[in-house]
Amino acid sequence: MSGAEILDVARDGVYTLLLVAGPLMLVALLVGLGVALLQALTQVQELTLVFVPKIVAMFLALLVALPFMAAMLEGYMARITVKIIGS
């Protein structure tokens, strides 16, 4: 493999990583922001109040996004396999 091909594989891997992890990170960000806003408005500073809604929301988002995530990873593996066979 040449240097350009290695960079293409690495770029494709990073792009796939962002697409796979993006939905869960976005849900965690939005729920965390919502809980932080709620805590600021009510002045309740309970530490466990942050984690439970985030965990539940991320679990539900994982259930919804799992087919998309699996398809993205399957496509990435297929592209890598083609590059390995082509070498």
Biotite code that builds the C-alpha atoms (Angstrom):
import biotite.structure as struc

atoms = struc.array([
    struc.Atom([0.000, 0.000, 0.000], chain_id="A", res_id=1, res_name="MET", atom_name="CA", element="C"),
    struc.Atom([1.190, 3.468, -0.758], chain_id="A", res_id=2, res_name="SER", atom_name="CA", element="C"),
    struc.Atom([1.096, 6.417, 1.577], chain_id="A", res_id=3, res_name="GLY", atom_name="CA", element="C"),
    struc.Atom([-1.943, 7.879, -0.174], chain_id="A", res_id=4, res_name="ALA", atom_name="CA", element="C"),
    struc.Atom([-3.904, 4.642, 0.209], chain_id="A", res_id=5, res_name="GLU", atom_name="CA", element="C"),
    struc.Atom([-3.063, 4.482, 3.907], chain_id="A", res_id=6, res_name="ILE", atom_name="CA", element="C"),
    struc.Atom([-4.260, 8.054, 4.349], chain_id="A", res_id=7, res_name="LEU", atom_name="CA", element="C"),
    struc.Atom([-7.485, 7.186, 2.510], chain_id="A", res_id=8, res_name="ASP", atom_name="CA", element="C"),
    struc.Atom([-8.103, 4.221, 4.832], chain_id="A", res_id=9, res_name="VAL", atom_name="CA", element="C"),
    struc.Atom([-7.373, 6.352, 7.888], chain_id="A", res_id=10, res_name="ALA", atom_name="CA", element="C"),
    struc.Atom([-9.624, 9.171, 6.646], chain_id="A", res_id=11, res_name="ARG", atom_name="CA", element="C"),
    struc.Atom([-12.417, 6.704, 5.919], chain_id="A", res_id=12, res_name="ASP", atom_name="CA", element="C"),
    struc.Atom([-11.981, 5.194, 9.390], chain_id="A", res_id=13, res_name="GLY", atom_name="CA", element="C"),
    struc.Atom([-12.203, 8.559, 11.129], chain_id="A", res_id=14, res_name="VAL", atom_name="CA", element="C"),
    struc.Atom([-15.236, 9.550, 9.047], chain_id="A", res_id=15, res_name="TYR", atom_name="CA", element="C"),
    struc.Atom([-16.960, 6.249, 9.869], chain_id="A", res_id=16, res_name="THR", atom_name="CA", element="C"),
    struc.Atom([-16.124, 6.700, 13.551], chain_id="A", res_id=17, res_name="LEU", atom_name="CA", element="C"),
    struc.Atom([-17.711, 10.155, 13.558], chain_id="A", res_id=18, res_name="LEU", atom_name="CA", element="C"),
    struc.Atom([-20.849, 8.865, 11.849], chain_id="A", res_id=19, res_name="LEU", atom_name="CA", element="C"),
    struc.Atom([-21.175, 5.888, 14.191], chain_id="A", res_id=20, res_name="VAL", atom_name="CA", element="C"),
    struc.Atom([-20.475, 7.738, 17.439], chain_id="A", res_id=21, res_name="ALA", atom_name="CA", element="C"),
    struc.Atom([-22.143, 11.003, 16.427], chain_id="A", res_id=22, res_name="GLY", atom_name="CA", element="C"),
    struc.Atom([-25.766, 10.183, 17.254], chain_id="A", res_id=23, res_name="PRO", atom_name="CA", element="C"),
    struc.Atom([-24.952, 8.942, 20.754], chain_id="A", res_id=24, res_name="LEU", atom_name="CA", element="C"),
    struc.Atom([-22.668, 11.877, 21.498], chain_id="A", res_id=25, res_name="MET", atom_name="CA", element="C"),
    struc.Atom([-25.300, 14.313, 20.258], chain_id="A", res_id=26, res_name="LEU", atom_name="CA", element="C"),
    struc.Atom([-27.951, 12.737, 22.495], chain_id="A", res_id=27, res_name="VAL", atom_name="CA", element="C"),
    struc.Atom([-25.593, 12.853, 25.484], chain_id="A", res_id=28, res_name="ALA", atom_name="CA", element="C"),
    struc.Atom([-24.809, 16.505, 24.766], chain_id="A", res_id=29, res_name="LEU", atom_name="CA", element="C"),
    struc.Atom([-28.455, 17.524, 24.477], chain_id="A", res_id=30, res_name="LEU", atom_name="CA", element="C"),
    struc.Atom([-29.570, 15.611, 27.576], chain_id="A", res_id=31, res_name="VAL", atom_name="CA", element="C"),
    struc.Atom([-26.614, 16.920, 29.580], chain_id="A", res_id=32, res_name="GLY", atom_name="CA", element="C"),
    struc.Atom([-27.380, 20.454, 28.491], chain_id="A", res_id=33, res_name="LEU", atom_name="CA", element="C"),
    struc.Atom([-31.037, 20.025, 29.413], chain_id="A", res_id=34, res_name="GLY", atom_name="CA", element="C"),
    struc.Atom([-30.225, 18.607, 32.837], chain_id="A", res_id=35, res_name="VAL", atom_name="CA", element="C"),
    struc.Atom([-27.654, 21.342, 33.475], chain_id="A", res_id=36, res_name="ALA", atom_name="CA", element="C"),
    struc.Atom([-30.230, 23.969, 32.562], chain_id="A", res_id=37, res_name="LEU", atom_name="CA", element="C"),
    struc.Atom([-32.770, 22.331, 34.862], chain_id="A", res_id=38, res_name="LEU", atom_name="CA", element="C"),
    struc.Atom([-30.230, 22.226, 37.686], chain_id="A", res_id=39, res_name="GLN", atom_name="CA", element="C"),
    struc.Atom([-29.340, 25.878, 37.168], chain_id="A", res_id=40, res_name="ALA", atom_name="CA", element="C"),
    struc.Atom([-32.980, 26.926, 37.182], chain_id="A", res_id=41, res_name="LEU", atom_name="CA", element="C"),
    struc.Atom([-33.936, 24.900, 40.266], chain_id="A", res_id=42, res_name="THR", atom_name="CA", element="C"),
    struc.Atom([-30.573, 25.200, 42.058], chain_id="A", res_id=43, res_name="GLN", atom_name="CA", element="C"),
    struc.Atom([-30.583, 21.444, 42.725], chain_id="A", res_id=44, res_name="VAL", atom_name="CA", element="C"),
    struc.Atom([-26.949, 20.331, 42.466], chain_id="A", res_id=45, res_name="GLN", atom_name="CA", element="C"),
    struc.Atom([-27.320, 16.574, 42.846], chain_id="A", res_id=46, res_name="GLU", atom_name="CA", element="C"),
    struc.Atom([-24.496, 14.792, 41.011], chain_id="A", res_id=47, res_name="LEU", atom_name="CA", element="C"),
    struc.Atom([-26.424, 11.602, 40.273], chain_id="A", res_id=48, res_name="THR", atom_name="CA", element="C"),
    struc.Atom([-29.172, 13.630, 38.601], chain_id="A", res_id=49, res_name="LEU", atom_name="CA", element="C"),
    struc.Atom([-26.861, 14.151, 35.635], chain_id="A", res_id=50, res_name="VAL", atom_name="CA", element="C"),
    struc.Atom([-25.942, 10.523, 34.994], chain_id="A", res_id=51, res_name="PHE", atom_name="CA", element="C"),
    struc.Atom([-29.262, 8.669, 35.149], chain_id="A", res_id=52, res_name="VAL", atom_name="CA", element="C"),
    struc.Atom([-31.077, 10.642, 32.424], chain_id="A", res_id=53, res_name="PRO", atom_name="CA", element="C"),
    struc.Atom([-27.973, 10.531, 30.223], chain_id="A", res_id=54, res_name="LYS", atom_name="CA", element="C"),
    struc.Atom([-27.641, 6.767, 30.565], chain_id="A", res_id=55, res_name="ILE", atom_name="CA", element="C"),
    struc.Atom([-31.316, 6.171, 29.831], chain_id="A", res_id=56, res_name="VAL", atom_name="CA", element="C"),
    struc.Atom([-31.307, 8.548, 26.854], chain_id="A", res_id=57, res_name="ALA", atom_name="CA", element="C"),
    struc.Atom([-28.145, 7.027, 25.422], chain_id="A", res_id=58, res_name="MET", atom_name="CA", element="C"),
    struc.Atom([-29.545, 3.522, 25.815], chain_id="A", res_id=59, res_name="PHE", atom_name="CA", element="C"),
    struc.Atom([-32.716, 4.505, 23.960], chain_id="A", res_id=60, res_name="LEU", atom_name="CA", element="C"),
    struc.Atom([-30.682, 6.276, 21.280], chain_id="A", res_id=61, res_name="ALA", atom_name="CA", element="C"),
    struc.Atom([-28.521, 3.175, 20.927], chain_id="A", res_id=62, res_name="LEU", atom_name="CA", element="C"),
    struc.Atom([-31.610, 1.038, 20.382], chain_id="A", res_id=63, res_name="LEU", atom_name="CA", element="C"),
    struc.Atom([-32.833, 3.421, 17.701], chain_id="A", res_id=64, res_name="VAL", atom_name="CA", element="C"),
    struc.Atom([-29.467, 4.019, 15.991], chain_id="A", res_id=65, res_name="ALA", atom_name="CA", element="C"),
    struc.Atom([-28.099, 0.479, 16.162], chain_id="A", res_id=66, res_name="LEU", atom_name="CA", element="C"),
    struc.Atom([-29.229, -0.560, 12.641], chain_id="A", res_id=67, res_name="PRO", atom_name="CA", element="C"),
    struc.Atom([-27.631, 2.585, 11.169], chain_id="A", res_id=68, res_name="PHE", atom_name="CA", element="C"),
    struc.Atom([-24.444, 2.027, 13.159], chain_id="A", res_id=69, res_name="MET", atom_name="CA", element="C"),
    struc.Atom([-24.229, -1.614, 12.094], chain_id="A", res_id=70, res_name="ALA", atom_name="CA", element="C"),
    struc.Atom([-24.742, -0.690, 8.438], chain_id="A", res_id=71, res_name="ALA", atom_name="CA", element="C"),
    struc.Atom([-21.998, 1.938, 8.615], chain_id="A", res_id=72, res_name="MET", atom_name="CA", element="C"),
    struc.Atom([-19.546, -0.490, 10.221], chain_id="A", res_id=73, res_name="LEU", atom_name="CA", element="C"),
    struc.Atom([-20.485, -3.214, 7.735], chain_id="A", res_id=74, res_name="GLU", atom_name="CA", element="C"),
    struc.Atom([-19.820, -0.832, 4.845], chain_id="A", res_id=75, res_name="GLY", atom_name="CA", element="C"),
    struc.Atom([-16.471, 0.159, 6.318], chain_id="A", res_id=76, res_name="TYR", atom_name="CA", element="C"),
    struc.Atom([-15.473, -3.473, 6.739], chain_id="A", res_id=77, res_name="MET", atom_name="CA", element="C"),
    struc.Atom([-16.494, -4.209, 3.155], chain_id="A", res_id=78, res_name="ALA", atom_name="CA", element="C"),
    struc.Atom([-14.361, -1.305, 1.881], chain_id="A", res_id=79, res_name="ARG", atom_name="CA", element="C"),
    struc.Atom([-11.380, -2.459, 3.956], chain_id="A", res_id=80, res_name="ILE", atom_name="CA", element="C"),
    struc.Atom([-11.816, -6.040, 2.722], chain_id="A", res_id=81, res_name="THR", atom_name="CA", element="C"),
    struc.Atom([-11.830, -4.881, -0.895], chain_id="A", res_id=82, res_name="VAL", atom_name="CA", element="C"),
    struc.Atom([-8.618, -2.929, -0.277], chain_id="A", res_id=83, res_name="LYS", atom_name="CA", element="C"),
    struc.Atom([-6.964, -5.958, 1.391], chain_id="A", res_id=84, res_name="ILE", atom_name="CA", element="C"),
    struc.Atom([-7.971, -8.290, -1.429], chain_id="A", res_id=85, res_name="ILE", atom_name="CA", element="C"),
    struc.Atom([-6.905, -5.741, -4.046], chain_id="A", res_id=86, res_name="GLY", atom_name="CA", element="C"),
    struc.Atom([-3.396, -5.454, -2.614], chain_id="A", res_id=87, res_name="SER", atom_name="CA", element="C"),
])
